[in-house]
Amino acid sequence: MIENVSPAKAWEALRTNPQAQLVDVRTDPEWAFVGLPDLAAAGKQAVLIPWQVYPAMAVNADFVAQAQAAGFTPEQHIFFLCRSGVRSVAAAQAMRDAGFSHVFNIADGFEGPPDRQGHRGTVAGWKAESLPWRQR
């Protein structure tokens, strides 16, 4: 089972653990129009590897290979982020199945669940916890 961690706990690990890295598994339109975690204060950048390929939203069959090509090693602590914490669990599980044992899902993702008005980013998640983010 993949461990869920809060966005704040993930941010703390990213800031304090040199072996920690964040993989944002959302799609290019999400990165472009919704925003990205800003890891500059941690001296890092989020690695962008889509779990599903837009617009068909088919699972990215090359996900693990792309993560390996990005330089990830099994010793690293890898935190996975999507919109709400669902795709990121699947991505983390794929990496665990490939031999990466330090994988974590960021609970509630970047935007979290919708509020009563159907808006995301206000109830839970990276944005709602006021962690650093930016527009692409």
VMD Tcl script that builds the backbone (N, CA, C; Angstrom):
set m [mol new atoms 408]
animate dup $m
set s [atomselect $m all]
$s set {name element resname resid chain x y z} {
  {N N MET 1 A 0.839 -1.189 0.000}
  {CA C MET 1 A 0.000 0.000 0.000}
  {C C MET 1 A 0.885 1.255 0.000}
  {N N ILE 2 A 0.476 2.219 -0.758}
  {CA C ILE 2 A 1.218 3.480 -0.857}
  {C C ILE 2 A 0.825 4.396 0.306}
  {N N GLU 3 A 1.822 4.942 0.964}
  {CA C GLU 3 A 1.559 5.854 2.082}
  {C C GLU 3 A 1.111 7.212 1.573}
  {N N ASN 4 A 0.010 7.705 2.142}
  {CA C ASN 4 A -0.445 9.064 1.874}
  {C C ASN 4 A 0.216 10.005 2.867}
  {N N VAL 5 A 0.695 11.133 2.373}
  {CA C VAL 5 A 1.244 12.166 3.253}
  {C C VAL 5 A 0.551 13.480 2.916}
  {N N SER 6 A 0.459 14.334 3.891}
  {CA C SER 6 A -0.164 15.635 3.666}
  {C C SER 6 A 0.743 16.483 2.781}
  {N N PRO 7 A 0.161 17.460 2.092}
  {CA C PRO 7 A 1.013 18.371 1.324}
  {C C PRO 7 A 2.075 19.042 2.202}
  {N N ALA 8 A 1.716 19.416 3.421}
  {CA C ALA 8 A 2.686 20.076 4.313}
  {C C ALA 8 A 3.835 19.142 4.668}
  {N N LYS 9 A 3.535 17.872 4.912}
  {CA C LYS 9 A 4.592 16.905 5.232}
  {C C LYS 9 A 5.497 16.683 4.012}
  {N N ALA 10 A 4.892 16.620 2.835}
  {CA C ALA 10 A 5.690 16.472 1.609}
  {C C ALA 10 A 6.591 17.696 1.429}
  {N N TRP 11 A 6.054 18.873 1.627}
  {CA C TRP 11 A 6.830 20.106 1.477}
  {C C TRP 11 A 8.010 20.116 2.455}
  {N N GLU 12 A 7.766 19.705 3.693}
  {CA C GLU 12 A 8.846 19.660 4.686}
  {C C GLU 12 A 9.935 18.679 4.250}
  {N N ALA 13 A 9.543 17.520 3.753}
  {CA C ALA 13 A 10.529 16.546 3.276}
  {C C ALA 13 A 11.308 17.100 2.091}
  {N N LEU 14 A 10.629 17.764 1.194}
  {CA C LEU 14 A 11.300 18.347 0.022}
  {C C LEU 14 A 12.316 19.412 0.439}
  {N N ARG 15 A 11.984 20.159 1.479}
  {CA C ARG 15 A 12.888 21.215 1.957}
  {C C ARG 15 A 14.077 20.666 2.733}
  {N N THR 16 A 13.891 19.543 3.442}
  {CA C THR 16 A 14.934 19.092 4.364}
  {C C THR 16 A 15.690 17.845 3.928}
  {N N ASN 17 A 15.141 17.076 3.012}
  {CA C ASN 17 A 15.780 15.828 2.606}
  {C C ASN 17 A 16.350 15.964 1.196}
  {N N PRO 18 A 17.659 15.942 1.053}
  {CA C PRO 18 A 18.258 16.066 -0.283}
  {C C PRO 18 A 17.843 14.943 -1.235}
  {N N GLN 19 A 17.412 13.803 -0.693}
  {CA C GLN 19 A 16.980 12.670 -1.520}
  {C C GLN 19 A 15.505 12.744 -1.907}
  {N N ALA 20 A 14.782 13.762 -1.449}
  {CA C ALA 20 A 13.354 13.886 -1.741}
  {C C ALA 20 A 13.135 14.661 -3.036}
  {N N GLN 21 A 12.167 14.205 -3.802}
  {CA C GLN 21 A 11.804 14.876 -5.054}
  {C C GLN 21 A 10.305 14.737 -5.267}
  {N N LEU 22 A 9.743 15.673 -6.008}
  {CA C LEU 22 A 8.324 15.674 -6.315}
  {C C LEU 22 A 8.126 15.414 -7.803}
  {N N VAL 23 A 7.213 14.485 -8.102}
  {CA C VAL 23 A 6.812 14.225 -9.477}
  {C C VAL 23 A 5.348 14.626 -9.608}
  {N N ASP 24 A 5.078 15.586 -10.469}
  {CA C ASP 24 A 3.720 16.031 -10.757}
  {C C ASP 24 A 3.235 15.212 -11.950}
  {N N VAL 25 A 2.201 14.397 -11.751}
  {CA C VAL 25 A 1.753 13.461 -12.772}
  {C C VAL 25 A 0.518 13.957 -13.538}
  {N N ARG 26 A 0.191 15.231 -13.396}
  {CA C ARG 26 A -0.958 15.775 -14.118}
  {C C ARG 26 A -0.624 15.949 -15.599}
  {N N THR 27 A -1.526 16.522 -16.341}
  {CA C THR 27 A -1.341 16.711 -17.780}
  {C C THR 27 A -0.819 18.111 -18.087}
  {N N ASP 28 A -0.308 18.271 -19.295}
  {CA C ASP 28 A 0.204 19.573 -19.715}
  {C C ASP 28 A -0.831 20.690 -19.565}
  {N N PRO 29 A -2.097 20.482 -19.959}
  {CA C PRO 29 A -3.071 21.568 -19.739}
  {C C PRO 29 A -3.229 21.928 -18.262}
  {N N GLU 30 A -3.165 20.935 -17.384}
  {CA C GLU 30 A -3.271 21.240 -15.955}
  {C C GLU 30 A -2.072 22.053 -15.487}
  {N N TRP 31 A -0.881 21.664 -15.926}
  {CA C TRP 31 A 0.309 22.423 -15.546}
  {C C TRP 31 A 0.219 23.852 -16.074}
  {N N ALA 32 A -0.263 23.995 -17.295}
  {CA C ALA 32 A -0.314 25.313 -17.939}
  {C C ALA 32 A -1.390 26.218 -17.354}
  {N N PHE 33 A -2.559 25.669 -17.056}
  {CA C PHE 33 A -3.690 26.516 -16.687}
  {C C PHE 33 A -4.017 26.533 -15.201}
  {N N VAL 34 A -3.593 25.516 -14.457}
  {CA C VAL 34 A -3.930 25.448 -13.033}
  {C C VAL 34 A -2.754 25.890 -12.168}
  {N N GLY 35 A -1.543 25.566 -12.594}
  {CA C GLY 35 A -0.351 25.958 -11.851}
  {C C GLY 35 A 0.491 24.765 -11.458}
  {N N LEU 36 A 1.630 25.073 -10.866}
  {CA C LEU 36 A 2.624 24.062 -10.479}
  {C C LEU 36 A 3.134 24.344 -9.074}
  {N N PRO 37 A 3.496 23.301 -8.339}
  {CA C PRO 37 A 4.196 23.544 -7.079}
  {C C PRO 37 A 5.504 24.284 -7.373}
  {N N ASP 38 A 5.795 25.285 -6.593}
  {CA C ASP 38 A 7.031 26.056 -6.757}
  {C C ASP 38 A 8.006 25.595 -5.676}
  {N N LEU 39 A 9.002 24.828 -6.087}
  {CA C LEU 39 A 9.955 24.252 -5.142}
  {C C LEU 39 A 11.250 25.052 -5.041}
  {N N ALA 40 A 11.256 26.271 -5.546}
  {CA C ALA 40 A 12.479 27.082 -5.552}
  {C C ALA 40 A 13.052 27.253 -4.148}
  {N N ALA 41 A 12.209 27.443 -3.146}
  {CA C ALA 41 A 12.701 27.623 -1.775}
  {C C ALA 41 A 13.372 26.362 -1.244}
  {N N ALA 42 A 13.084 25.228 -1.863}
  {CA C ALA 42 A 13.733 23.964 -1.485}
  {C C ALA 42 A 14.927 23.672 -2.387}
  {N N GLY 43 A 15.198 24.568 -3.328}
  {CA C GLY 43 A 16.309 24.371 -4.256}
  {C C GLY 43 A 16.044 23.270 -5.267}
  {N N LYS 44 A 14.767 23.048 -5.578}
  {CA C LYS 44 A 14.390 21.968 -6.485}
  {C C LYS 44 A 13.340 22.450 -7.477}
  {N N GLN 45 A 13.066 21.599 -8.448}
  {CA C GLN 45 A 11.964 21.812 -9.385}
  {C C GLN 45 A 11.133 20.550 -9.422}
  {N N ALA 46 A 9.833 20.710 -9.563}
  {CA C ALA 46 A 8.975 19.543 -9.740}
  {C C ALA 46 A 9.319 18.894 -11.081}
  {N N VAL 47 A 9.328 17.573 -11.098}
  {CA C VAL 47 A 9.543 16.825 -12.327}
  {C C VAL 47 A 8.157 16.537 -12.901}
  {N N LEU 48 A 7.960 16.915 -14.157}
  {CA C LEU 48 A 6.653 16.793 -14.792}
  {C C LEU 48 A 6.622 15.574 -15.708}
  {N N ILE 49 A 5.897 14.549 -15.284}
  {CA C ILE 49 A 5.733 13.329 -16.079}
  {C C ILE 49 A 4.253 12.953 -15.996}
  {N N PRO 50 A 3.510 13.069 -17.080}
  {CA C PRO 50 A 2.082 12.760 -16.999}
  {C C PRO 50 A 1.821 11.267 -16.799}
  {N N TRP 51 A 0.896 10.951 -15.895}
  {CA C TRP 51 A 0.477 9.564 -15.716}
  {C C TRP 51 A -0.469 9.154 -16.842}
  {N N GLN 52 A -1.283 10.100 -17.282}
  {CA C GLN 52 A -2.175 9.877 -18.406}
  {C C GLN 52 A -1.853 10.905 -19.477}
  {N N VAL 53 A -1.988 10.489 -20.725}
  {CA C VAL 53 A -1.625 11.353 -21.840}
  {C C VAL 53 A -2.870 12.056 -22.378}
  {N N TYR 54 A -2.828 13.375 -22.355}
  {CA C TYR 54 A -3.914 14.212 -22.845}
  {C C TYR 54 A -3.887 14.226 -24.378}
  {N N PRO 55 A -4.982 14.245 -25.110}
  {CA C PRO 55 A -6.365 14.356 -24.644}
  {C C PRO 55 A -7.069 13.023 -24.436}
  {N N ALA 56 A -6.495 11.921 -24.899}
  {CA C ALA 56 A -7.170 10.619 -24.789}
  {C C ALA 56 A -7.240 10.142 -23.342}
  {N N MET 57 A -6.321 10.597 -22.503}
  {CA C MET 57 A -6.220 10.223 -21.095}
  {C C MET 57 A -5.917 8.737 -20.911}
  {N N ALA 58 A -5.222 8.163 -21.888}
  {CA C ALA 58 A -4.734 6.794 -21.756}
  {C C ALA 58 A -3.536 6.803 -20.813}
  {N N VAL 59 A -3.375 5.733 -20.061}
  {CA C VAL 59 A -2.232 5.642 -19.154}
  {C C VAL 59 A -0.943 5.718 -19.973}
  {N N ASN 60 A -0.006 6.503 -19.482}
  {CA C ASN 60 A 1.291 6.681 -20.117}
  {C C ASN 60 A 2.115 5.410 -19.923}
  {N N ALA 61 A 2.179 4.602 -20.961}
  {CA C ALA 61 A 2.896 3.320 -20.884}
  {C C ALA 61 A 4.385 3.498 -20.622}
  {N N ASP 62 A 4.914 4.678 -20.872}
  {CA C ASP 62 A 6.341 4.951 -20.684}
  {C C ASP 62 A 6.638 5.669 -19.368}
  {N N PHE 63 A 5.667 5.724 -18.468}
  {CA C PHE 63 A 5.835 6.508 -17.242}
  {C C PHE 63 A 7.092 6.110 -16.460}
  {N N VAL 64 A 7.239 4.833 -16.153}
  {CA C VAL 64 A 8.391 4.385 -15.358}
  {C C VAL 64 A 9.687 4.666 -16.105}
  {N N ALA 65 A 9.714 4.388 -17.390}
  {CA C ALA 65 A 10.922 4.646 -18.192}
  {C C ALA 65 A 11.250 6.139 -18.198}
  {N N GLN 66 A 10.237 6.981 -18.275}
  {CA C GLN 66 A 10.478 8.428 -18.254}
  {C C GLN 66 A 11.004 8.875 -16.896}
  {N N ALA 67 A 10.508 8.286 -15.831}
  {CA C ALA 67 A 11.011 8.619 -14.492}
  {C C ALA 67 A 12.465 8.172 -14.351}
  {N N GLN 68 A 12.770 6.996 -14.851}
  {CA C GLN 68 A 14.153 6.517 -14.802}
  {C C GLN 68 A 15.055 7.398 -15.661}
  {N N ALA 69 A 14.567 7.817 -16.829}
  {CA C ALA 69 A 15.347 8.698 -17.707}
  {C C ALA 69 A 15.571 10.063 -17.054}
  {N N ALA 70 A 14.657 10.469 -16.157}
  {CA C ALA 70 A 14.803 11.743 -15.435}
  {C C ALA 70 A 15.845 11.632 -14.327}
  {N N GLY 71 A 16.359 10.415 -14.101}
  {CA C GLY 71 A 17.434 10.236 -13.136}
  {C C GLY 71 A 17.021 9.699 -11.786}
  {N N PHE 72 A 15.769 9.309 -11.622}
  {CA C PHE 72 A 15.344 8.785 -10.328}
  {C C PHE 72 A 16.008 7.452 -10.035}
  {N N THR 73 A 16.365 7.275 -8.773}
  {CA C THR 73 A 16.978 6.030 -8.320}
  {C C THR 73 A 16.139 5.470 -7.171}
  {N N PRO 74 A 16.238 4.160 -6.921}
  {CA C PRO 74 A 15.445 3.551 -5.849}
  {C C PRO 74 A 15.720 4.104 -4.456}
  {N N GLU 75 A 16.846 4.751 -4.256}
  {CA C GLU 75 A 17.167 5.301 -2.938}
  {C C GLU 75 A 16.409 6.595 -2.640}
  {N N GLN 76 A 15.942 7.258 -3.664}
  {CA C GLN 76 A 15.285 8.549 -3.473}
  {C C GLN 76 A 13.910 8.399 -2.840}
  {N N HIS 77 A 13.482 9.451 -2.177}
  {CA C HIS 77 A 12.129 9.551 -1.639}
  {C C HIS 77 A 11.346 10.374 -2.658}
  {N N ILE 78 A 10.365 9.738 -3.277}
  {CA C ILE 78 A 9.644 10.377 -4.377}
  {C C ILE 78 A 8.198 10.608 -3.963}
  {N N PHE 79 A 7.789 11.857 -4.027}
  {CA C PHE 79 A 6.434 12.271 -3.687}
  {C C PHE 79 A 5.675 12.533 -4.983}
  {N N PHE 80 A 4.509 11.888 -5.118}
  {CA C PHE 80 A 3.714 12.000 -6.338}
  {C C PHE 80 A 2.497 12.870 -6.084}
  {N N LEU 81 A 2.210 13.745 -7.056}
  {CA C LEU 81 A 1.143 14.734 -6.937}
  {C C LEU 81 A 0.295 14.735 -8.199}
  {N N CYS 82 A -1.021 14.761 -8.030}
  {CA C CYS 82 A -1.931 14.992 -9.163}
  {C C CYS 82 A -2.961 16.023 -8.702}
  {N N ARG 83 A -4.107 16.082 -9.335}
  {CA C ARG 83 A -5.101 17.079 -8.952}
  {C C ARG 83 A -5.679 16.798 -7.573}
  {N N SER 84 A -6.086 15.530 -7.354}
  {CA C SER 84 A -6.801 15.222 -6.120}
  {C C SER 84 A -6.239 14.034 -5.345}
  {N N GLY 85 A -5.170 13.423 -5.831}
  {CA C GLY 85 A -4.554 12.322 -5.111}
  {C C GLY 85 A -4.946 10.942 -5.599}
  {N N VAL 86 A -5.528 10.833 -6.789}
  {CA C VAL 86 A -5.941 9.534 -7.325}
  {C C VAL 86 A -4.925 9.018 -8.345}
  {N N ARG 87 A -4.654 9.795 -9.379}
  {CA C ARG 87 A -3.664 9.380 -10.379}
  {C C ARG 87 A -2.296 9.193 -9.749}
  {N N SER 88 A -1.987 10.015 -8.773}
  {CA C SER 88 A -0.672 9.936 -8.141}
  {C C SER 88 A -0.480 8.629 -7.373}
  {N N VAL 89 A -1.551 8.052 -6.831}
  {CA C VAL 89 A -1.443 6.750 -6.176}
  {C C VAL 89 A -1.055 5.695 -7.201}
  {N N ALA 90 A -1.702 5.734 -8.363}
  {CA C ALA 90 A -1.400 4.760 -9.417}
  {C C ALA 90 A 0.043 4.908 -9.897}
  {N N ALA 91 A 0.506 6.149 -10.045}
  {CA C ALA 91 A 1.883 6.392 -10.481}
  {C C ALA 91 A 2.878 5.894 -9.434}
  {N N ALA 92 A 2.595 6.168 -8.170}
  {CA C ALA 92 A 3.478 5.705 -7.095}
  {C C ALA 92 A 3.517 4.180 -7.054}
  {N N GLN 93 A 2.376 3.551 -7.270}
  {CA C GLN 93 A 2.338 2.081 -7.260}
  {C C GLN 93 A 3.156 1.518 -8.415}
  {N N ALA 94 A 3.078 2.140 -9.583}
  {CA C ALA 94 A 3.875 1.681 -10.725}
  {C C ALA 94 A 5.363 1.777 -10.416}
  {N N MET 95 A 5.761 2.845 -9.752}
  {CA C MET 95 A 7.167 2.989 -9.389}
  {C C MET 95 A 7.560 1.973 -8.319}
  {N N ARG 96 A 6.679 1.727 -7.366}
  {CA C ARG 96 A 6.974 0.706 -6.346}
  {C C ARG 96 A 7.143 -0.651 -7.022}
  {N N ASP 97 A 6.249 -0.963 -7.965}
  {CA C ASP 97 A 6.336 -2.232 -8.689}
  {C C ASP 97 A 7.640 -2.343 -9.485}
  {N N ALA 98 A 8.222 -1.194 -9.843}
  {CA C ALA 98 A 9.483 -1.171 -10.594}
  {C C ALA 98 A 10.705 -1.171 -9.674}
  {N N GLY 99 A 10.482 -1.320 -8.357}
  {CA C GLY 99 A 11.606 -1.430 -7.435}
  {C C GLY 99 A 11.938 -0.180 -6.646}
  {N N PHE 100 A 11.099 0.842 -6.702}
  {CA C PHE 100 A 11.314 2.072 -5.935}
  {C C PHE 100 A 10.510 1.953 -4.642}
  {N N SER 101 A 11.191 1.825 -3.521}
  {CA C SER 101 A 10.485 1.540 -2.267}
  {C C SER 101 A 10.088 2.774 -1.470}
  {N N HIS 102 A 10.666 3.927 -1.771}
  {CA C HIS 102 A 10.369 5.148 -1.009}
  {C C HIS 102 A 9.462 6.059 -1.836}
  {N N VAL 103 A 8.238 5.614 -2.050}
  {CA C VAL 103 A 7.287 6.397 -2.840}
  {C C VAL 103 A 6.100 6.776 -1.969}
  {N N PHE 104 A 5.604 7.994 -2.165}
  {CA C PHE 104 A 4.547 8.542 -1.332}
  {C C PHE 104 A 3.537 9.268 -2.202}
  {N N ASN 105 A 2.289 9.197 -1.793}
  {CA C ASN 105 A 1.229 9.937 -2.464}
  {C C ASN 105 A 0.923 11.192 -1.653}
  {N N ILE 106 A 0.839 12.327 -2.331}
  {CA C ILE 106 A 0.454 13.565 -1.644}
  {C C ILE 106 A -1.069 13.596 -1.595}
  {N N ALA 107 A -1.605 13.372 -0.387}
  {CA C ALA 107 A -3.049 13.308 -0.177}
  {C C ALA 107 A -3.712 14.607 -0.628}
  {N N ASP 108 A -4.812 14.479 -1.286}
  {CA C ASP 108 A -5.627 15.594 -1.788}
  {C C ASP 108 A -4.982 16.352 -2.931}
  {N N GLY 109 A -3.776 15.963 -3.353}
  {CA C GLY 109 A -3.167 16.517 -4.556}
  {C C GLY 109 A -2.936 18.015 -4.531}
  {N N PHE 110 A -2.928 18.578 -5.727}
  {CA C PHE 110 A -2.655 20.003 -5.891}
  {C C PHE 110 A -3.884 20.850 -5.566}
  {N N GLU 111 A -5.064 20.369 -5.990}
  {CA C GLU 111 A -6.281 21.166 -5.823}
  {C C GLU 111 A -7.267 20.617 -4.813}
  {N N GLY 112 A -7.188 19.334 -4.498}
  {CA C GLY 112 A -8.109 18.736 -3.552}
  {C C GLY 112 A -9.519 18.585 -4.084}
  {N N PRO 113 A -10.433 18.191 -3.205}
  {CA C PRO 113 A -11.817 17.989 -3.623}
  {C C PRO 113 A -12.524 19.330 -3.842}
  {N N PRO 114 A -13.620 19.281 -4.596}
  {CA C PRO 114 A -14.371 20.525 -4.800}
  {C C PRO 114 A -15.098 20.966 -3.529}
  {N N ASP 115 A -15.272 22.271 -3.396}
  {CA C ASP 115 A -16.047 22.804 -2.284}
  {C C ASP 115 A -17.537 22.757 -2.663}
  {N N ARG 116 A -18.380 23.354 -1.868}
  {CA C ARG 116 A -19.829 23.309 -2.115}
  {C C ARG 116 A -20.235 23.986 -3.417}
  {N N GLN 117 A -19.431 24.915 -3.878}
  {CA C GLN 117 A -19.710 25.591 -5.139}
  {C C GLN 117 A -19.050 24.887 -6.328}
  {N N GLY 118 A -18.363 23.769 -6.066}
  {CA C GLY 118 A -17.709 23.026 -7.127}
  {C C GLY 118 A -16.321 23.533 -7.485}
  {N N HIS 119 A -15.767 24.438 -6.677}
  {CA C HIS 119 A -14.435 24.984 -6.929}
  {C C HIS 119 A -13.385 24.164 -6.181}
  {N N ARG 120 A -12.284 23.921 -6.847}
  {CA C ARG 120 A -11.180 23.191 -6.224}
  {C C ARG 120 A -10.131 24.181 -5.718}
  {N N GLY 121 A -9.287 23.705 -4.807}
  {CA C GLY 121 A -8.189 24.522 -4.305}
  {C C GLY 121 A -8.508 25.287 -3.046}
  {N N THR 122 A -9.713 25.085 -2.489}
  {CA C THR 122 A -10.093 25.833 -1.291}
  {C C THR 122 A -10.293 24.949 -0.067}
  {N N VAL 123 A -10.503 23.646 -0.259}
  {CA C VAL 123 A -10.839 22.746 0.840}
  {C C VAL 123 A -9.602 22.037 1.380}
  {N N ALA 124 A -8.829 21.438 0.497}
  {CA C ALA 124 A -7.651 20.670 0.898}
  {C C ALA 124 A -6.703 20.603 -0.291}
  {N N GLY 125 A -5.483 20.159 -0.050}
  {CA C GLY 125 A -4.496 20.035 -1.112}
  {C C GLY 125 A -3.404 21.088 -1.013}
  {N N TRP 126 A -2.472 21.005 -1.941}
  {CA C TRP 126 A -1.295 21.880 -1.969}
  {C C TRP 126 A -1.694 23.356 -1.937}
  {N N LYS 127 A -2.604 23.750 -2.825}
  {CA C LYS 127 A -3.022 25.158 -2.888}
  {C C LYS 127 A -3.740 25.585 -1.604}
  {N N ALA 128 A -4.672 24.752 -1.131}
  {CA C ALA 128 A -5.452 25.106 0.059}
  {C C ALA 128 A -4.573 25.233 1.298}
  {N N GLU 129 A -3.451 24.515 1.325}
  {CA C GLU 129 A -2.535 24.617 2.459}
  {C C GLU 129 A -1.552 25.782 2.298}
  {N N SER 130 A -1.785 26.603 1.272}
  {CA C SER 130 A -0.980 27.807 1.013}
  {C C SER 130 A 0.506 27.497 0.845}
  {N N LEU 131 A 0.786 26.357 0.231}
  {CA C LEU 131 A 2.180 26.027 -0.085}
  {C C LEU 131 A 2.565 26.743 -1.376}
  {N N PRO 132 A 3.863 26.932 -1.625}
  {CA C PRO 132 A 4.272 27.722 -2.775}
  {C C PRO 132 A 3.864 27.077 -4.107}
  {N N TRP 133 A 3.311 27.910 -4.973}
  {CA C TRP 133 A 2.962 27.456 -6.321}
  {C C TRP 133 A 3.036 28.647 -7.254}
  {N N ARG 134 A 3.044 28.327 -8.539}
  {CA C ARG 134 A 3.156 29.382 -9.550}
  {C C ARG 134 A 2.409 28.962 -10.800}
  {N N GLN 135 A 2.123 29.950 -11.619}
  {CA C GLN 135 A 1.578 29.674 -12.954}
  {C C GLN 135 A 2.753 29.365 -13.860}
  {N N ARG 136 A 2.541 28.509 -14.808}
  {CA C ARG 136 A 3.602 28.113 -15.717}
  {C C ARG 136 A 3.968 29.216 -16.660}
}
mol reanalyze $m
mol bondsrecalc $m
mol representation Tube
mol addrep $m
